[in-house]
Amino acid sequence: MSPSFGSKLALDHDSVRNSNADMDPIPMDKRTWSTWSYVGYWVSDSANVVSWELASSMLAVGLSWRQALIAISIGHIIISLVMVLNGTIGARLGIAFSVLIRSSFGYWFSYFPVLSRAILGMFWFAVQTFTGSQCVYQMLKAIWPSTARIPNHLGENATITTSGIMCYFLFWLIQFPFMFVSPQKIRYLFVVKGIIVPATFLAMLIWATVKVPVADALAAKHSAIKGPSLSWALLAGMNSALGNFSTLAVNIPDFTRYAKRPRDQYIQLLIIPVAFTLTGFIGIAVTSAGETLYGDTYWNALLLIDQWNNRAAAFFASFSFALATLGTNISANSLSAANDLTVLFPKYINIRRGQIITAFVAWILCPWEILATAPGFLSFMGGYVVFLGPFAGIMASDYWLVRRGRVDVPALYFPHGRYRYVGGVNWRAVVAMLFSAVPLLPGLINSINTKIYVGGATYLFNVGWIYGFVSASFVYWLLSTIAPAKETIVTDVVLEDGKEKDSEETASEKGSKEQEKSES
C-alpha cells in the first residue's frame, strides 16, 4: 500500500479502512491556496469553450445580447454566493465534499450524491477530452494542412474518422501527465492558463471589432420576445448560467479545503460573475462578427477558426482553446471524479489513482458515439442538474442553518458514528430530495424526448436549478427544525485532533492567526 494511503482518522470496529490520506482533513502546512490562487483558478475556468458558447441558446430563443449578458451575470452572481457558502465549509474544516455530505445525508445515503458526482465527472471528462481533440486537429491542420486530407480507414458507419481518433489520443496523452500533479500544486496550471487564454480571447475580440465594429455586429441581436415569454426566457437563461458550473457548486469544498484561510476564497464573489460575463460577451461579439464576415453563425469557436487563412493565428488560437479545455477538464472533472472514487473505494484508490481510472474510462465511454448517436442520453446527462441544485442546497442549509457551523469531523469517518442517523440514511434529506427533484422529472423527460407532452412542467424544468436549490434548502431546514436529529448536534466544532473548538474559529482560521503573529 502506498504511504500516501495512510490515514490518521482510523478504522471502524471491524478494522476495515474508512479513509486514506487524501480523504483526511488537510493539515495546515498543506493548505497552500491564497486569494490569488482562486483568482487564477476562476479566470482560467471562465475561459473555456462552454462559457464562450453560453449565450448561444439564449439568443436562439429570442433574447437580445444585452438581456443574455444580464442573465449570465445574475446567474453567476447567484452561483458565486453558493460557491462561497459551500466553499467556506471546506476551507474551515479542511474536508472534501464526499466526506462533508455525510453530515446531512447520512453515512450511507451520502453515497448517492457521491456516486452521481463521480459518474458525471467521468462522463464530462470524456466529452471535454473530445472537445480538446478538436483543438488538436485545428493545431495540426494549421501546421500541416495535409492533416485535413488524412484518409479515413474506420469505415463509413463510424462516427469518428482516423484523424479524429488520432487527435483524441494525442489530447488524452497530453493531459495524462497533469494527473500526477498534486491538488496543492495544480494551481500553477491555472495561473498559466489564466494568463494565456484570456489574452487570446481578448486578441480575438480586438480582431472582431477591427473587422466588424461592435455596433454593426450586434445590431441584429435585439429581443424578439415580450411579456411573460421574455420573463421565462430570462429565467431560463439564468438557469443555464447556473447549470454551467452547478457541479462545482456541490464539490467546491474539494478545492477550498486547500485555502490558507477561509477568507482567501471569498474573492469568488467578485471574480466569478466578472470573469464569466466578460467571456460571454466576447463569445457574442466574436461570433456576431464571424456571422457578418463568413455568412454563417459559428458558436463553436473552432469552426470559426477553421475559416481563417492565417495559419499562425489559427494555431495559437486553437492552442489556447486546448489549454482552456485541459485546465477545465482537470479541475472540474478529473479531480472531482477522483475525490469521489477515493471515498467509494478508500482502501484501494487515492486521488491520483482515481484520476487515472477516470482517464481510461474516457476511452470506454467513446464520447464521439454519444455525441453523434445518443442525443437523448446527452440531454439526460445535461438535465442531471435537477439533482445538483438540491445537493448544494441541502449542504448549505445543513451547515449554516441547522448546525450553525458546528460539525464533529472525526464522526464523519465512522459508519456507526453520530451521522449514521437511521440505518445510515437521514430521512430529512430524502424528503427534501423528493420534494425538490420529483416535480422536475416531467420536464427532464420532455428534454430527452420532446414528443412527450408534459404541459407547463417545462417551465419549472427551465428554472430547475433555482427551484431545486431553494426548495431543498427550505424543506431540509424545516424538517430539521420540527424533528431535529439530536444525536448529531454538538455544541462546538470537533476537528481531527478530537478537541472541541469554538465554531467561530476553526483550524484554518486559528492557524492563519498564529502564522500572522509569527510574521509580525
Solvent accessible surface area in square Angstrom, and as a share of the most:
residue,aa,sasa,rsa
1,M,141,0.63
2,S,36,0.23
3,P,130,0.82
4,S,50,0.32
5,F,0,0.00
6,G,44,0.42
7,S,25,0.16
8,K,189,0.80
9,L,14,0.07
10,A,43,0.33
11,L,79,0.39
12,D,24,0.13
13,H,166,0.74
14,D,114,0.59
15,S,81,0.52
16,V,85,0.49
17,R,72,0.26
18,N,15,0.08
19,S,0,0.00
20,N,0,0.00
21,A,40,0.31
22,D,33,0.17
23,M,4,0.02
24,D,13,0.07
25,P,9,0.06
26,I,10,0.05
27,P,57,0.36
28,M,66,0.30
29,D,119,0.62
30,K,105,0.44
31,R,9,0.03
32,T,36,0.21
33,W,0,0.00
34,S,32,0.21
35,T,43,0.25
36,W,194,0.68
37,S,9,0.06
38,Y,1,0.00
39,V,26,0.15
40,G,12,0.12
41,Y,1,0.00
42,W,1,0.00
43,V,34,0.19
44,S,0,0.00
45,D,0,0.00
46,S,3,0.02
47,A,3,0.02
48,N,5,0.02
49,V,14,0.08
50,V,68,0.39
51,S,1,0.01
52,W,0,0.00
53,E,50,0.22
54,L,20,0.10
55,A,0,0.00
56,S,27,0.17
57,S,62,0.40
58,M,3,0.01
59,L,29,0.15
60,A,87,0.68
61,V,88,0.51
62,G,11,0.10
63,L,3,0.02
64,S,11,0.07
65,W,36,0.13
66,R,140,0.51
67,Q,37,0.16
68,A,0,0.00
69,L,26,0.13
70,I,94,0.48
71,A,1,0.01
72,I,0,0.00
73,S,29,0.19
74,I,69,0.35
75,G,0,0.00
76,H,1,0.00
77,I,81,0.41
78,I,52,0.26
79,I,1,0.01
80,S,1,0.01
81,L,92,0.46
82,V,5,0.03
83,M,1,0.00
84,V,17,0.10
85,L,68,0.34
86,N,0,0.00
87,G,0,0.00
88,T,4,0.02
89,I,1,0.00
90,G,0,0.00
91,A,0,0.00
92,R,32,0.12
93,L,1,0.01
94,G,0,0.00
95,I,0,0.00
96,A,3,0.03
97,F,0,0.00
98,S,0,0.00
99,V,0,0.00
100,L,7,0.03
101,I,0,0.00
102,R,2,0.01
103,S,2,0.01
104,S,2,0.01
105,F,0,0.00
106,G,0,0.00
107,Y,5,0.02
108,W,118,0.41
109,F,40,0.17
110,S,1,0.01
111,Y,53,0.20
112,F,74,0.31
113,P,0,0.00
114,V,1,0.00
115,L,88,0.44
116,S,6,0.04
117,R,3,0.01
118,A,1,0.00
119,I,85,0.43
120,L,4,0.02
121,G,0,0.00
122,M,30,0.13
123,F,5,0.02
124,W,68,0.24
125,F,0,0.00
126,A,1,0.00
127,V,12,0.07
128,Q,22,0.10
129,T,0,0.00
130,F,33,0.14
131,T,22,0.13
132,G,0,0.00
133,S,4,0.02
134,Q,69,0.31
135,C,0,0.00
136,V,6,0.04
137,Y,56,0.21
138,Q,17,0.08
139,M,29,0.13
140,L,30,0.15
141,K,46,0.20
142,A,9,0.07
143,I,75,0.38
144,W,149,0.52
145,P,59,0.37
146,S,59,0.38
147,T,9,0.06
148,A,58,0.45
149,R,174,0.64
150,I,64,0.33
151,P,85,0.53
152,N,71,0.36
153,H,144,0.64
154,L,78,0.39
155,G,41,0.39
156,E,178,0.80
157,N,149,0.77
158,A,42,0.33
159,T,45,0.26
160,I,16,0.08
161,T,63,0.37
162,T,35,0.20
163,S,14,0.09
164,G,18,0.17
165,I,48,0.24
166,M,69,0.31
167,C,1,0.00
168,Y,0,0.00
169,F,92,0.38
170,L,57,0.28
171,F,2,0.01
172,W,20,0.07
173,L,86,0.43
174,I,89,0.45
175,Q,0,0.00
176,F,40,0.17
177,P,77,0.48
178,F,62,0.26
179,M,2,0.01
180,F,87,0.36
181,V,50,0.29
182,S,40,0.26
183,P,17,0.11
184,Q,32,0.14
185,K,127,0.54
186,I,3,0.02
187,R,41,0.15
188,Y,125,0.48
189,L,18,0.09
190,F,0,0.00
191,V,66,0.38
192,V,73,0.42
193,K,0,0.00
194,G,14,0.14
195,I,118,0.60
196,I,61,0.31
197,V,0,0.00
198,P,40,0.25
199,A,59,0.46
200,T,24,0.14
201,F,4,0.02
202,L,97,0.48
203,A,56,0.43
204,M,6,0.03
205,L,24,0.12
206,I,95,0.48
207,W,62,0.22
208,A,2,0.01
209,T,45,0.26
210,V,115,0.66
211,K,114,0.48
212,V,9,0.05
213,P,72,0.45
214,V,49,0.28
215,A,80,0.62
216,D,93,0.48
217,A,9,0.07
218,L,6,0.03
219,A,54,0.42
220,A,90,0.70
221,K,38,0.16
222,H,116,0.52
223,S,44,0.29
224,A,84,0.65
225,I,39,0.20
226,K,176,0.74
227,G,45,0.43
228,P,106,0.67
229,S,66,0.42
230,L,38,0.19
231,S,62,0.40
232,W,96,0.34
233,A,13,0.10
234,L,50,0.25
235,L,67,0.33
236,A,27,0.21
237,G,4,0.03
238,M,26,0.12
239,N,16,0.08
240,S,47,0.31
241,A,0,0.00
242,L,0,0.00
243,G,24,0.23
244,N,31,0.16
245,F,12,0.05
246,S,2,0.01
247,T,25,0.15
248,L,0,0.00
249,A,0,0.00
250,V,0,0.00
251,N,0,0.00
252,I,1,0.00
253,P,0,0.00
254,D,2,0.01
255,F,4,0.02
256,T,0,0.00
257,R,1,0.00
258,Y,6,0.02
259,A,0,0.00
260,K,79,0.33
261,R,66,0.24
262,P,4,0.03
263,R,128,0.47
264,D,1,0.01
265,Q,0,0.00
266,Y,86,0.33
267,I,46,0.23
268,Q,0,0.00
269,L,76,0.38
270,L,111,0.55
271,I,25,0.13
272,I,1,0.00
273,P,13,0.08
274,V,83,0.47
275,A,11,0.08
276,F,2,0.01
277,T,31,0.18
278,L,101,0.50
279,T,8,0.05
280,G,1,0.01
281,F,47,0.19
282,I,8,0.04
283,G,0,0.00
284,I,0,0.00
285,A,4,0.03
286,V,0,0.00
287,T,3,0.02
288,S,3,0.02
289,A,1,0.00
290,G,1,0.01
291,E,64,0.29
292,T,88,0.51
293,L,70,0.35
294,Y,74,0.28
295,G,68,0.65
296,D,74,0.38
297,T,58,0.34
298,Y,36,0.14
299,W,47,0.16
300,N,44,0.22
301,A,1,0.00
302,L,6,0.03
303,L,90,0.45
304,L,0,0.00
305,I,1,0.00
306,D,56,0.29
307,Q,67,0.30
308,W,42,0.15
309,N,150,0.77
310,N,93,0.47
311,R,129,0.47
312,A,62,0.48
313,A,39,0.30
314,A,11,0.09
315,F,49,0.20
316,F,132,0.55
317,A,4,0.03
318,S,0,0.00
319,F,78,0.33
320,S,2,0.01
321,F,0,0.00
322,A,9,0.07
323,L,21,0.10
324,A,0,0.00
325,T,1,0.01
326,L,7,0.04
327,G,0,0.00
328,T,12,0.07
329,N,0,0.00
330,I,1,0.00
331,S,0,0.00
332,A,9,0.07
333,N,12,0.06
334,S,0,0.00
335,L,4,0.02
336,S,0,0.00
337,A,0,0.00
338,A,0,0.00
339,N,9,0.05
340,D,0,0.00
341,L,14,0.07
342,T,2,0.01
343,V,3,0.02
344,L,31,0.15
345,F,106,0.44
346,P,19,0.12
347,K,94,0.40
348,Y,133,0.51
349,I,17,0.08
350,N,14,0.07
351,I,9,0.05
352,R,116,0.42
353,R,105,0.38
354,G,0,0.00
355,Q,2,0.01
356,I,45,0.23
357,I,68,0.34
358,T,0,0.00
359,A,0,0.00
360,F,106,0.44
361,V,30,0.17
362,A,0,0.00
363,W,72,0.25
364,I,137,0.70
365,L,56,0.28
366,C,41,0.24
367,P,0,0.00
368,W,21,0.08
369,E,72,0.32
370,I,21,0.11
371,L,67,0.33
372,A,61,0.47
373,T,85,0.50
374,A,30,0.23
375,P,91,0.57
376,G,21,0.20
377,F,91,0.38
378,L,50,0.25
379,S,39,0.25
380,F,67,0.28
381,M,11,0.05
382,G,38,0.37
383,G,5,0.05
384,Y,28,0.11
385,V,25,0.14
386,V,1,0.00
387,F,36,0.15
388,L,2,0.01
389,G,0,0.00
390,P,0,0.00
391,F,1,0.00
392,A,0,0.00
393,G,0,0.00
394,I,0,0.00
395,M,6,0.03
396,A,8,0.06
397,S,3,0.02
398,D,2,0.01
399,Y,2,0.01
400,W,74,0.26
401,L,90,0.45
402,V,37,0.21
403,R,12,0.05
404,R,157,0.57
405,G,1,0.01
406,R,82,0.30
407,V,1,0.00
408,D,14,0.07
409,V,0,0.00
410,P,25,0.16
411,A,12,0.10
412,L,0,0.00
413,Y,3,0.01
414,F,58,0.24
415,P,8,0.05
416,H,118,0.53
417,G,21,0.20
418,R,81,0.30
419,Y,2,0.01
420,R,73,0.27
421,Y,27,0.10
422,V,114,0.66
423,G,48,0.46
424,G,0,0.00
425,V,51,0.29
426,N,1,0.00
427,W,101,0.35
428,R,21,0.08
429,A,0,0.00
430,V,44,0.26
431,V,59,0.34
432,A,0,0.00
433,M,12,0.05
434,L,103,0.51
435,F,114,0.47
436,S,0,0.00
437,A,4,0.03
438,V,74,0.42
439,P,50,0.32
440,L,0,0.00
441,L,62,0.31
442,P,49,0.31
443,G,1,0.01
444,L,8,0.04
445,I,83,0.42
446,N,27,0.14
447,S,40,0.26
448,I,67,0.34
449,N,63,0.32
450,T,109,0.64
451,K,186,0.79
452,I,76,0.38
453,Y,195,0.74
454,V,35,0.20
455,G,23,0.22
456,G,50,0.49
457,A,23,0.18
458,T,38,0.22
459,Y,106,0.40
460,L,54,0.27
461,F,33,0.14
462,N,62,0.32
463,V,17,0.09
464,G,1,0.01
465,W,2,0.01
466,I,41,0.21
467,Y,53,0.20
468,G,0,0.00
469,F,31,0.13
470,V,91,0.52
471,S,13,0.08
472,A,0,0.00
473,S,19,0.12
474,F,112,0.47
475,V,14,0.08
476,Y,2,0.01
477,W,88,0.31
478,L,64,0.32
479,L,34,0.17
480,S,10,0.06
481,T,79,0.46
482,I,123,0.62
483,A,37,0.29
484,P,59,0.37
485,A,11,0.08
486,K,157,0.67
487,E,93,0.42
488,T,1,0.01
489,I,83,0.42
490,V,14,0.08
491,T,105,0.61
492,D,43,0.22
493,V,0,0.00
494,V,17,0.10
495,L,3,0.01
496,E,72,0.32
497,D,79,0.41
498,G,49,0.47
499,K,133,0.56
500,E,102,0.46
501,K,43,0.18
502,D,83,0.43
503,S,4,0.03
504,E,129,0.58
505,E,56,0.25
506,T,0,0.00
507,A,18,0.14
508,S,0,0.00
509,E,32,0.14
510,K,85,0.36
511,G,15,0.14
512,S,5,0.03
513,K,102,0.43
514,E,98,0.44
515,Q,93,0.41
516,E,70,0.31
517,K,154,0.65
518,S,91,0.59
519,E,126,0.57
520,S,127,0.82
